[in-house]
Amino acid sequence: MEIFNIVLRGIFIDNMIFAYYLGMCSFLAVSKKVETAFGLGLAVVFVLTLTVPVNWLLQEYVLKEGALTWIDGSFESIDLTFLQFIMFIAVIASMVQLVEMIIEKLSPALYGSLGIFLPLIAVNCAILGSSLFMVQKDYNIIEATSYGFGSGFGFFLAIIALAAIREKLKYSKVPPGLKGLGITMLITGLMGLAFKSFIGVAL
Amino acid sequence: MKMGLQLTRIRLMILNMSAEATVVEKEIKVEKKPAEPFLSKRRKNIVIDPLSDDNPITIQVLGICSALAVTVKLEPTLVMSIAVVFVIVFANLIISLMRNLIPSRIRIIVQLAVVATLVTLVSEFLKAYSYDMYKVLGAYVGLIITNCIVMGRLEAFAMANKPYDSILDGLGSGFGYAWIILTVAFFRELLGSGSIFDFKIFEALGWTTFPTNGLMVDSIGAFVVLGILIWIQRSKSGYVEH
């Protein structure tokens, strides 16, 4: 039940876009069409569900203070937390590369739709952000995985909703200076307002 | 009539010739010039363009994440701006120095490693000298790594230009980013908390019942303020997205 709650929190209440503003760059750049937004969203869910548990293992067994005791008791005082950023980003970049290669081999059809988005994801703040938040929240590995899935799905939902609105928006008259990014920011604000209503849900 | 036509033709020829002559002169001049002046016009433009006409946030749509996340108050925003300017300038410099040594297939990883090292430096510095600020900024310092402005400048500029130009480009983009997020933070703090740099400005002016707007402190305020700022900035610079 706890896991279910974490997933729901990740999707609606702690939504990556509306609550933490993470992944905004690709959220704004790749939301012109529902089809491409769908591809990117799927890739984000996929990569987040994989990288968060891997980074959890890394944090728990390598980086944390005293994490290295499983090798030898004398490593108790070693604290490698300062390597966190480099390790996490390296894991993300290599995981993305790995996922790309595996998908290419196993399912060329899926690769065709996800392929171009995978390299983009390595520098998506939502991916690194989830790993960093996961550390702050002190989860165990199952909770961490569900958190990764939940926040990925939240991003997926947000980007598809925005893409659908922007597809309709093409037919409306927008002041020239507000076209594109400006109106998209205002719409995102309104969508965020709608998502705020989920805060009242006690989980 | 014929005479007139011929005359104009001759004139055109002379014009052409003189134009060619000036071109040749110019070429020679370029060759003769020993070094570009320290602050030539081109170099000034490298710094000035990202401030308005080619702003990383409002025109290029990069680095929005942190632009919104830290702008609740002015003080953390200022720290964040300094951190980003530092990271972007030094990352540009380092990548530019290494640009001929980096194999293009693994350049993203190399760039990420350089940026991550610099961000770790900033984060450790904050932890040591300003622990409160470190707590306030939290994960967002780490997220400078994935700030698209830094990666974008490395990829688009530092990989192809000399170190000094790259530093200037880093300064320009960094300050272009800084003034936008500082403006957003100014309005969010003013309307959301009724203060500037934690100084209660409305109370000082005798308006104790100033209605602070909760939405401004929230993420929604950030989206709306930035949206309006982009509108104003784009209307002024005449940039229209298609």
Interface residues (C-beta under 8 A of the other chain):
Chain A: F18 A19 Y20 Y21 L22 G23 M24 C25 L28 A29 F82 L83 Q84 F85 I86 F88 I89 A90 A93 P119 A122 V123 N124 C125 I127 L128 G129 L132 F133 Q136 P175 P176 G177 L178 K179 G180 L181 G182 I183 T184 M185 L186 T188 G189 L190 G192 L193 K196
Chain B: T58 V61 L62 G63 I64 C65 S66 L68 A69 I108 I109 L112 A113 A116 T117 V119 T120 S123 E124 G138 A139 G142 L143 I145 T146 N147 C148 M151 L215 D218 S219 I220 G221 A222 F223 V224 L226 G227 I228 I230 W231 I232 R234 S235 Y239 V240 E241 H242
